[in-house]
C-alpha cells in the first residue's frame, strides 16, 4: 500500500510554462496546475492561440512575450524543441528563475554547455524531466542495482512515435532516437551500473542505433534505440548480468501517471529549500556529452 504523502508545508512555486504543444498540454500544464506544490502562473508560446488554449483550463496568465512570462513566475518549465530551450533557458537563469528542463538540454553539445553554464553562473535550481526516474519502480531498481556485481547489461528503448502523430516532430525526425531517447536510457545505465567511460555506436539514429558502453567498474552494456518501429506499445527494458541471478527492469506494467506528482514535489522542494537535485542541468550536460561521443562514431 502506498504511503500517504507528507502534507506540503511551503507556498506553491509559481511556474511559467514555455510551450503549448501536445506535450505541454498533456503533461506540463496539467501537472503543474494540479499542485499543491506548484501553481501554473503563466503560459507563453510563439503561437498566441495555442498559449490561450493551454492556459484557459487553469486560469493561468497568457504572456505576450517571454519577458512578460518571466515577470509572472519564479520558475520556468520548458516544453519546446531543444533549440528553443537552448536559446531561452539561459535568459531565464540570468533572471534568477529556477528551471524545469526537458531532455536533451539542446540540439548539440555547445548549446547544452551554454545552458548548464548559465545555470551554474546564476546559481539557480534546475531539474530534468527524465520521466521514468521519478517512478518508485525505477528508484527501487536503481537501489537494487547499486548493490550488485554487474558484468554486463543489455537494454532497449523502442517505440513507433516517429512514424506519425503528435511526437513525429521536426527535431525528432531530423536527429532521431539518439538525441530523443538516448538521454533516458544512458542515464539509467549510468546510474544502475557505474559511470560510462566510453561509448560507441553503429546504425542510423533515424531508424535503429546500437550503443556499446564501457563503465568505470569494467562492465559493458548494450543499448538499442529506435523511434521508428511499429510496436503495440513502447518498450523500455534493462537486464543486468553478473555472478548472481539476472536483474531486470521493465516499464511495461508501470503507470507513468505515478511519476508526475513525485517530479512536481521534487522540483518544488528543491526550489523552496534551494537544494540542488541530482537530475540537474549538469547531469543533462553529462548525458549530452555521451550522446556527442556516440554520434561521432
C-alpha positions in Angstrom: 0.0 0.0 0.0 1.4 3.4 -1.0 2.1 5.7 2.0 0.2 9.0 2.1 2.5 11.9 1.1 3.6 14.3 3.7 1.4 17.5 3.6 3.0 20.3 1.7 4.3 22.9 4.1 5.5 25.6 1.7 4.0 28.2 -0.5 3.3 26.8 -4.0 6.0 27.6 -6.5 4.7 29.9 -9.2 5.7 28.3 -12.6 5.6 29.8 -16.0 5.3 27.4 -18.9 7.1 27.9 -22.2 5.4 25.9 -25.0 1.8 24.9 -25.8 2.2 21.8 -27.9 0.8 18.3 -27.2 3.5 17.5 -24.5 3.0 20.9 -22.8 -0.8 20.4 -22.6 -0.7 16.7 -21.7 2.0 16.9 -19.0 3.4 20.2 -18.1 0.3 22.4 -17.8 -1.8 19.7 -16.3 0.7 18.5 -13.7 2.0 21.9 -12.7 -1.6 23.2 -12.2 -2.6 20.2 -10.1 -0.5 21.3 -7.1 -0.3 21.8 -4.2 3.4 22.2 -4.6 3.2 24.2 -7.8 0.8 26.6 -9.5 0.7 27.2 -13.2 1.1 31.0 -13.2 1.6 31.8 -16.8 1.9 30.4 -20.3 3.8 31.7 -23.3 4.2 30.2 -26.8 5.1 31.6 -30.2 1.5 30.8 -31.2 -0.7 33.0 -29.0 -3.8 31.0 -29.7 -2.1 27.8 -28.6 -1.0 29.5 -25.4 -4.5 30.7 -24.7 -5.9 27.2 -25.2 -3.2 25.7 -22.8 -3.7 28.4 -20.1 -7.5 28.6 -20.2 -8.4 25.4 -18.2 -6.2 26.6 -15.3 -6.9 30.3 -15.4 -3.2 31.0 -16.0 -2.0 34.3 -17.4 -1.2 34.3 -21.1 2.0 36.2 -21.6 2.5 38.3 -24.7 6.3 37.5 -24.8 9.0 35.7 -23.0 9.9 38.7 -20.8 6.4 39.0 -19.7 6.3 35.4 -18.7 9.4 35.9 -16.6 7.6 38.8 -14.8 4.8 36.4 -13.7 6.7 33.5 -12.3 9.6 32.3 -10.1 10.3 29.2 -12.0 10.1 28.3 -15.7 9.2 24.9 -17.3 10.1 24.2 -20.9 8.1 22.1 -23.3 9.7 23.2 -26.6 12.2 21.8 -29.1 15.8 21.6 -27.8 17.0 24.6 -29.9 14.3 26.8 -28.4 15.1 25.6 -24.9 18.8 26.2 -25.5 18.0 29.8 -26.6 15.7 30.8 -23.7 16.8 28.8 -20.7 20.0 30.8 -20.2 17.9 34.0 -20.3 15.6 32.7 -17.6 18.6 31.6 -15.4 20.1 35.1 -15.7 16.8 36.4 -14.3 17.2 34.1 -11.3 14.4 31.7 -12.3 14.5 28.0 -11.4 14.3 25.8 -14.4 12.4 22.6 -15.2 14.2 21.4 -18.3 13.4 18.9 -21.0 16.0 16.5 -22.3 18.2 17.0 -24.3 19.3 20.4 -23.0 20.0 21.5 -26.6 20.3 20.2 -30.1 24.1 19.9 -29.7 26.8 19.9 -27.1 27.7 23.6 -27.4 24.2 24.6 -26.7 23.8 22.2 -23.8 27.0 23.6 -22.3 25.6 27.2 -22.6 22.5 26.1 -20.6 24.5 24.3 -17.9 27.0 27.2 -17.6 24.2 29.7 -17.3 22.6 27.7 -14.5 25.9 27.3 -12.7 26.7 31.0 -13.0 23.3 32.2 -11.8 23.2 29.6 -9.0 19.6 28.6 -9.8 17.9 25.3 -9.2 17.4 23.1 -12.3 15.8 19.8 -12.8 15.4 17.4 -15.8 12.2 15.8 -16.9 13.7 12.3 -17.2 10.2 10.9 -16.6 10.9 7.3 -15.6 13.4 8.4 -13.0 10.5 9.6 -10.8 8.7 6.3 -10.7 9.0 4.3 -7.5 9.7 1.1 -9.5 12.7 2.9 -11.2 14.1 4.1 -7.9 13.8 0.6 -6.4 15.6 -0.9 -9.4 18.4 1.6 -9.1 18.7 0.9 -5.3 19.0 -2.8 -6.0 21.4 -2.4 -8.9 23.9 -0.4 -6.9 24.4 -3.4 -4.6 25.1 -5.8 -7.4 28.3 -7.0 -9.0 27.5 -6.4 -12.7 29.5 -7.8 -15.5 27.3 -6.7 -18.4 23.9 -5.4 -19.4 21.6 -5.2 -22.4 18.8 -2.7 -22.8 16.3 -1.2 -25.3 14.1 1.8 -25.7 11.9 1.3 -28.7 8.6 2.8 -30.0 7.0 4.0 -33.2 6.2 7.6 -32.4 8.4 8.8 -35.2 6.2 7.0 -37.7 3.5 9.6 -37.3 1.4 11.5 -34.8 1.9 14.4 -32.3 5.5 13.4 -31.5 6.8 12.9 -35.0 8.1 16.5 -34.8 10.8 18.1 -36.9 13.7 17.9 -34.5 12.9 14.2 -33.6 12.7 13.2 -37.3 16.0 15.1 -38.0 18.1 13.8 -35.1 16.3 10.5 -34.4 16.4 8.3 -31.3 19.9 9.0 -30.1 19.1 12.6 -29.1 15.5 11.9 -28.0 15.6 8.5 -26.3 19.3 8.3 -25.6 19.3 10.6 -22.6 16.7 8.3 -20.8 18.5 5.0 -21.4 22.0 6.3 -20.9 21.0 7.9 -17.7 19.5 4.7 -16.4 22.5 2.5 -17.4 25.0 5.0 -16.0 23.1 5.2 -12.7 22.5 1.5 -12.4 25.9 0.1 -13.3 28.6 2.8 -13.0 29.7 6.0 -14.8 30.0 5.4 -18.6 33.7 6.0 -19.6 33.5 5.2 -23.3 30.7 4.8 -25.8 30.5 3.6 -29.4 27.6 3.4 -31.9 26.5 1.7 -35.1 23.4 2.2 -37.2 21.2 5.1 -38.1 19.6 7.1 -35.2 16.6 7.9 -37.5 16.0 4.1 -38.0 17.8 2.0 -35.4 21.0 2.6 -33.5 23.0 0.3 -31.2 25.3 1.7 -28.5 28.1 -0.1 -26.7 29.0 1.5 -23.3 32.1 0.8 -21.2 31.6 1.5 -17.5 34.0 2.6 -14.8 33.7 -0.8 -13.0 34.6 -2.7 -16.1 31.1 -3.7 -17.1 29.9 -3.4 -20.7 26.4 -2.6 -21.7 24.4 -2.6 -24.9 21.6 -0.2 -25.7 19.1 -0.5 -28.7 17.3 2.7 -29.6 14.6 3.3 -32.2 11.5 5.5 -32.6 10.7 4.1 -36.0 9.5 0.6 -35.3 5.8 -0.5 -35.3 5.0 -1.7 -31.8 1.7 -2.0 -29.8 3.4 0.0 -27.0 6.8 1.3 -26.2 9.5 -1.0 -24.8 11.9 0.2 -22.1 13.8 -2.7 -20.6 17.2 -3.2 -18.9 18.7 -6.6 -17.9 21.7 -6.7 -15.6 24.0 -9.8 -15.6 26.8 -10.9 -13.3 27.7 -13.7 -10.8 24.2 -13.7 -9.4 20.8 -14.1 -11.0 19.9 -11.5 -13.7 18.0 -8.5 -12.6 15.5 -6.9 -14.9 13.8 -3.5 -15.2 10.8 -3.2 -17.5 8.3 -0.3 -17.8 5.6 -2.4 -19.5 3.5 -2.6 -16.4 4.2 0.7 -14.7 1.7 3.6 -14.6 3.5 6.7 -15.8 0.9 8.8 -14.0 2.7 7.9 -10.8 5.8 9.8 -12.0 4.3 13.3 -12.2 3.4 14.0 -8.6 6.9 12.9 -7.5 8.6 15.0 -10.2 6.5 18.0 -9.2 7.2 17.6 -5.5 11.0 17.0 -6.0 11.2 20.2 -8.1 9.2 22.3 -5.7 11.2 21.0 -2.7 14.4 21.9 -4.4 13.2 25.4 -5.2 11.9 26.1 -1.8 14.9 24.7 0.1 17.4 25.8 -2.6 18.8 22.3 -2.6 20.3 21.1 -5.9 18.9 18.0 -7.4 20.8 15.0 -8.8 18.9 15.3 -12.1 20.0 18.8 -12.9 21.5 20.7 -15.8 24.9 19.4 -15.0 23.6 15.9 -15.4 22.0 16.9 -18.6 25.3 18.2 -19.9 27.0 14.9 -18.9 24.4 12.9 -20.9 24.7 15.2 -23.9 28.5 14.7 -23.8 27.9 10.9 -24.1 25.5 11.4 -27.0 28.0 13.6 -28.8 30.6 10.9 -28.4 28.3 8.3 -29.7 27.2 10.4 -32.7 30.9 10.9 -33.7 31.4 7.1 -34.3 
